Amino acid sequence: MYPSQQQQEPFFPVVGLLNIFFVFPASQLGRVQAEPTQGSAAGSGTIITIGPIWTHPPLPSKEKVMRRITRGVFDLAVAASIVAPARGLSLRPRGFGRRDFRDGLSHQLGPPPITITTATGRPATRLGVRKSRVAEVDVVESARLYFSSSSVRKHIVGDRRRDGSFFRVVIPSEIRGWRSQAKLAVSPASTWNRSSGCKIGLYRRGSHEVVPIPDCAAHHPAINRAVDAVMRATTKVRTPAYQEITGEGLLRYVQCQVELTTGKVCLTLVMNAEKFKDAQPHLSYLVKELKRRDPKLWHSIWCHCNDSGGNAIFARDVSRWHQTDGPPYVRENIPGSDPNEKEGLLYFSPLVFRQANLMGFHEIAREVCEAIPGGSKVCELYAGVGLLGLSALLHHGKLAGANGDGRLGLGFLRCSDENPSNVKCFERAVASMPKHITGRTPRSFQKKGNKNQRRRGKKGPKGGGGGDEISLGDLMASIESGGGGGDRYESNPKDRVTYMQASASSALHRGQALGADVIIVDPPRKGLDDGVLDQLCRPVNPDQMYAERPGLISGLPRHAVNYANDARTLIYVSCGFDALARDTDRLVGSGAGWKLESATGYVLFPGSNHVETVVVFRR
């Protein structure tokens, strides 16, 4: 019978429990509890949660047990769905380990389903159940509920505000072989014989026990091939693995980065040594064996010395990196470029950040490019090697060339990050792009006289867009332009595409975003720094003159300057949804005029409870 609205205890179907009781005695059955959903009235919106089924291991075959549990919970979900329309029930399994209950069965009955598409725009349901289910994770559900809440909907502008499809979910890559970068732990292959080589894999949950993952479905095939080669090579040359308890051994971690344009692997061997010479002779033996075993697999081989305690894979000291073989940079095509036209390359070294799913991140770069209006002046904070900014520069430069309208190209691009290794990668990428897009003369055609002029004490034009000193002519040109309209101040062509080595907050306060129409932020998981968020939350000051350099507003007190005053578009690329929700609440509630135009969740790492979110704000 159906429950009445006055009942405090919900109706609990027992169809699914029959299968579970068939395997487990009653003493092993976990608790069943009912709890109201947040913000729901009594007697509605009830959640039935199933507790842990077992508490100790002596069970029959685990695969059979899991099949029976899955079947039982599924039958229970089907039965609950009959009652749900009358009571607003939702069924959520609770207490299962993610590894033991990896399918993450969930039957949510409530708001409209998520709109899931692929990078090609096709609905994920047309690609089969497996591909559509990778988006059925808790963080995606949390994002959908957040963007459908009334506190957020009132700040949404656009046509997707009322039809319930504001938050869109995209699966940007294949669900197999997507990971082109992997960091793996190392431990001795044998407990009894420490010279028997190493085993490489991931830590078991809640411990530091290394579990090998041969032929991992998420890894690019080249990574699986490289891991197997390293394991065999360590056995051959008897490389001692690091032991955390004693602090002895040599090889601690392995990092593999695939150059997608060639399929070769940039390998980094993390050694338990203070200096490069302390890793010898084992390092030389290992590198020689790797090159002998599979010479066509390796792009380059690096050594990183890290003898510190703790779980940090890499030490922060740049001097700990040593290139032992191969070229210094992995080169990838800029998103949106045509490889046959030589429109530019991205440069990565092991010292810089690179996305694990680089091909999937290309789809994020495409959305960022399309969200930037033509002719904008762009500032990118937390830029890394400048992937998003350079993609936008190329995208709008090609549009300007195709339409014969130079106004469609970006006015300037300013990138910044605190990692000093990013600067060289960025400059090489800019040098590889066409001159009509960057405004710079390619490196091979630059005159060598500048170096001689410096030796004679003559100063040439300064690069970088963060200089405070300006000429009187530049100042007069800016004043004549009226501070914001008409012909704006044109800086040195070399200042059109620049990179500043600084933290996001420091770069912003040094004038990186002055004059910028668009600000792109791609912060780490913790979200925006307080200094950045404070500036973005300041209301637009109509009395502040337009300026592209701090020297033009040097007469104002520092606290009175709004360093993001000219920004009308904010593109937030988030890898931590909790921080994104916190920052969004502050931005839209600050009185600075920010409104949400779009929000897209990208399942960048299929199989994990993670979503990469792109939110576009306008004001």
Rosetta blueprint (number, residue, H / E / L):
1 M L
2 Y L
3 P L
4 S L
5 Q L
6 Q L
7 Q L
8 Q L
9 E L
10 P L
11 F L
12 F L
13 P L
14 V L
15 V H
16 G H
17 L H
18 L H
19 N H
20 I H
21 F H
22 F H
23 V H
24 F L
25 P L
26 A H
27 S H
28 Q H
29 L L
30 G L
31 R L
32 V E
33 Q E
34 A E
35 E E
36 P E
37 T L
38 Q L
39 G L
40 S L
41 A L
42 A L
43 G L
44 S L
45 G L
46 T E
47 I E
48 I E
49 T E
50 I E
51 G L
52 P L
53 I L
54 W L
55 T L
56 H L
57 P L
58 P L
59 L L
60 P L
61 S L
62 K H
63 E H
64 K H
65 V H
66 M H
67 R H
68 R H
69 I H
70 T H
71 R H
72 G H
73 V H
74 F H
75 D H
76 L H
77 A H
78 V H
79 A H
80 A H
81 S H
82 I H
83 V H
84 A H
85 P H
86 A H
87 R H
88 G L
89 L L
90 S E
91 L E
92 R E
93 P E
94 R L
95 G L
96 F L
97 G L
98 R L
99 R L
100 D L
101 F L
102 R L
103 D L
104 G L
105 L L
106 S L
107 H E
108 Q L
109 L L
110 G L
111 P L
112 P L
113 P L
114 I L
115 T E
116 I E
117 T E
118 T E
119 A L
120 T L
121 G L
122 R L
123 P E
124 A H
125 T H
126 R H
127 L H
128 G L
129 V H
130 R H
131 K H
132 S H
133 R H
134 V L
135 A L
136 E L
137 V L
138 D H
139 V H
140 V H
141 E H
142 S H
143 A H
144 R H
145 L H
146 Y H
147 F H
148 S L
149 S L
150 S H
151 S H
152 V H
153 R H
154 K L
155 H L
156 I E
157 V L
158 G L
159 D H
160 R H
161 R H
162 R L
163 D L
164 G L
165 S L
166 F L
167 F E
168 R E
169 V E
170 V E
171 I E
172 P L
173 S L
174 E L
175 I L
176 R L
177 G L
178 W L
179 R E
180 S L
181 Q E
182 A E
183 K E
184 L E
185 A E
186 V E
187 S E
188 P E
189 A L
190 S L
191 T L
192 W L
193 N L
194 R L
195 S L
196 S L
197 G L
198 C E
199 K E
200 I E
201 G E
202 L E
203 Y E
204 R L
205 R L
206 G L
207 S L
208 H L
209 E L
210 V E
211 V E
212 P E
213 I L
214 P L
215 D L
216 C L
217 A L
218 A L
219 H E
220 H L
221 P H
222 A H
223 I H
224 N H
225 R H
226 A H
227 V H
228 D H
229 A H
230 V H
231 M H
232 R H
233 A H
234 T H
235 T H
236 K H
237 V H
238 R L
239 T L
240 P L
241 A E
242 Y L
243 Q L
244 E L
245 I L
246 T L
247 G L
248 E L
249 G L
250 L L
251 L E
252 R E
253 Y E
254 V E
255 Q E
256 C E
257 Q E
258 V E
259 E E
260 L L
261 T L
262 T L
263 G L
264 K E
265 V E
266 C E
267 L E
268 T E
269 L E
270 V E
271 M E
272 N L
273 A L
274 E L
275 K L
276 F H
277 K H
278 D H
279 A H
280 Q L
281 P L
282 H H
283 L H
284 S H
285 Y H
286 L H
287 V H
288 K H
289 E H
290 L H
291 K H
292 R H
293 R H
294 D L
295 P L
296 K L
297 L L
298 W E
299 H E
300 S E
301 I E
302 W E
303 C E
304 H E
305 C E
306 N L
307 D L
308 S L
309 G L
310 G L
311 N L
312 A L
313 I L
314 F L
315 A L
316 R L
317 D L
318 V H
319 S H
320 R H
321 W E
322 H E
323 Q E
324 T E
325 D E
326 G L
327 P L
328 P L
329 Y L
330 V E
331 R E
332 E E
333 N E
334 I L
335 P L
336 G L
337 S L
338 D L
339 P H
340 N H
341 E H
342 K L
343 E L
344 G L
345 L E
346 L E
347 Y E
348 F E
349 S L
350 P L
351 L L
352 V L
353 F L
354 R L
355 Q L
356 A L
357 N L
358 L H
359 M H
360 G H
361 F H
362 H H
363 E H
364 I H
365 A H
366 R H
367 E H
368 V H
369 C H
370 E H
371 A H
372 I L
373 P L
374 G L
375 G L
376 S L
377 K E
378 V E
379 C E
380 E E
381 L E
382 Y L
383 A L
384 G L
385 V L
386 G L
387 L H
388 L H
389 G H
390 L H
391 S H
392 A H
393 L H
394 L H
395 H H
396 H H
397 G H
398 K H
399 L H
400 A H
401 G H
402 A H
403 N H
404 G L
405 D L
406 G H
407 R H
408 L H
409 G L
410 L L
411 G L
412 F E
413 L E
414 R E
415 C E
416 S E
417 D E
418 E L
419 N L
420 P L
421 S H
422 N H
423 V H
424 K H
425 C H
426 F H
427 E H
428 R H
429 A H
430 V H
431 A H
432 S L
433 M L
434 P L
435 K H
436 H H
437 I H
438 T H
439 G L
440 R L
441 T L
442 P L
443 R H
444 S H
445 F H
446 Q L
447 K L
448 K L
449 G H
450 N H
451 K H
452 N H
453 Q H
454 R H
455 R H
456 R L
457 G L
458 K L
459 K L
460 G L
461 P L
462 K L
463 G L
464 G L
465 G L
466 G L
467 G L
468 D L
469 E L
470 I L
471 S L
472 L H
473 G H
474 D H
475 L H
476 M H
477 A H
478 S H
479 I H
480 E H
481 S L
482 G L
483 G L
484 G L
485 G L
486 G L
487 D L
488 R L
489 Y L
490 E L
491 S L
492 N L
493 P H
494 K H
495 D H
496 R L
497 V E
498 T E
499 Y E
500 M E
501 Q E
502 A L
503 S L
504 A H
505 S H
506 S H
507 A H
508 L H
509 H H
510 R L
511 G L
512 Q L
513 A L
514 L L
515 G L
516 A L
517 D L
518 V E
519 I E
520 I E
521 V E
522 D L
523 P L
524 P L
525 R L
526 K L
527 G L
528 L L
529 D L
530 D H
531 G H
532 V H
533 L H
534 D H
535 Q H
536 L H
537 C L
538 R L
539 P L
540 V L
541 N L
542 P L
543 D L
544 Q L
545 M L
546 Y L
547 A L
548 E L
549 R L
550 P H
551 G H
552 L H
553 I H
554 S L
555 G L
556 L L
557 P L
558 R H
559 H H
560 A H
561 V L
562 N L
563 Y L
564 A L
565 N L
566 D L
567 A L
568 R L
569 T E
570 L E
571 I E
572 Y E
573 V E
574 S E
575 C L
576 G L
577 F H
578 D H
579 A H
580 L H
581 A H
582 R H
583 D H
584 T H
585 D H
586 R H
587 L H
588 V H
589 G L
590 S L
591 G L
592 A L
593 G L
594 W L
595 K E
596 L E
597 E E
598 S E
599 A E
600 T E
601 G E
602 Y E
603 V L
604 L L
605 F L
606 P L
607 G L
608 S L
609 N L
610 H L
611 V L
612 E E
613 T E
614 V E
615 V E
616 V E
617 F E
618 R E
619 R L
